[in-house]
């Protein structure tokens, strides 16, 4: 998968991340879904970028930009800025 594909970090069972991942799929926006516990380095980076140090689900990483609980529109806008 290309390096410029957004990464969606999520917690299993989170309805917000399930909804966002479904919307990204239906809109045919390429992305990669990663559970926090499967990528410790990624989870640590998410915690470092959150103002209170949380693993907020979902967090989308587009390039060097971290989006906490974004909408489909916000993800598309971040991709367009790249």
C-alpha positions as CSV (number, residue, x, y, z in Angstrom):
1,X,0.0,0.0,0.0
2,X,1.3,3.5,-0.8
3,X,2.8,5.7,1.9
4,X,0.3,8.4,1.2
5,X,-2.7,6.3,2.1
6,X,-4.5,7.6,5.3
7,X,-4.2,5.4,8.3
8,X,-7.3,5.1,10.6
9,X,-6.3,4.1,14.1
10,X,-9.3,2.6,16.0
11,X,-10.4,0.6,19.0
12,X,-12.6,-2.5,18.3
13,X,-16.2,-1.8,19.1
14,X,-16.0,1.9,18.7
15,X,-19.1,3.1,16.8
16,X,-17.4,6.3,15.7
17,X,-14.5,4.5,14.0
18,X,-16.8,1.9,12.5
19,X,-18.9,4.6,11.0
20,X,-15.9,6.5,9.6
21,X,-14.3,3.4,8.2
22,X,-17.6,2.5,6.5
23,X,-18.0,5.9,5.0
24,X,-14.4,5.9,3.7
25,X,-15.0,2.5,2.1
26,X,-18.4,3.6,0.6
27,X,-16.8,6.8,-0.7
28,X,-13.9,4.7,-2.2
29,X,-11.3,6.7,-0.3
30,X,-8.2,4.4,0.0
31,X,-7.2,4.0,3.6
32,X,-5.6,1.5,6.0
33,X,-7.3,0.5,9.3
34,X,-5.0,-0.3,12.2
35,X,-6.1,-1.3,15.7
36,X,-4.1,0.6,18.4
37,X,-2.9,-2.5,20.1
38,X,-1.5,-3.9,16.8
39,X,0.8,-0.9,16.2
40,X,2.5,0.3,19.5
41,X,4.6,2.9,17.6
42,X,1.6,4.3,15.9
43,X,-0.4,4.3,19.1
44,X,2.4,6.2,20.9
45,X,2.5,8.8,18.1
46,X,-1.3,9.3,18.4
47,X,-1.0,9.8,22.2
48,X,1.8,12.3,21.6
49,X,-0.3,14.3,19.2
50,X,-3.4,14.3,21.4
51,X,-3.5,17.3,23.8
52,X,-4.3,15.0,26.8
53,X,-2.3,12.0,25.7
54,X,-5.2,9.8,24.7
55,X,-5.7,7.1,22.1
56,X,-8.8,8.7,20.7
57,X,-10.7,6.4,18.4
58,X,-10.8,7.1,15.5
59,X,-7.6,9.0,14.8
60,X,-6.7,9.4,11.1
61,X,-3.1,10.2,10.1
62,X,-2.8,11.8,6.7
63,X,0.9,12.5,6.0
64,X,2.1,14.3,9.2
65,X,-1.4,15.6,10.1
66,X,-3.4,13.9,12.9
67,X,-7.2,14.2,12.9
68,X,-9.1,13.2,16.0
69,X,-12.6,11.8,15.3
70,X,-12.8,13.5,11.8
71,X,-15.7,13.5,9.4
72,X,-15.3,12.1,5.9
73,X,-15.1,15.7,4.6
74,X,-12.2,16.5,7.0
75,X,-10.3,13.4,5.8
76,X,-10.9,14.4,2.2
77,X,-9.7,17.9,2.8
78,X,-6.6,16.7,4.6
79,X,-5.8,14.4,1.6
80,X,-6.3,17.3,-0.8
81,X,-3.8,19.5,1.2
82,X,-1.1,16.9,0.6
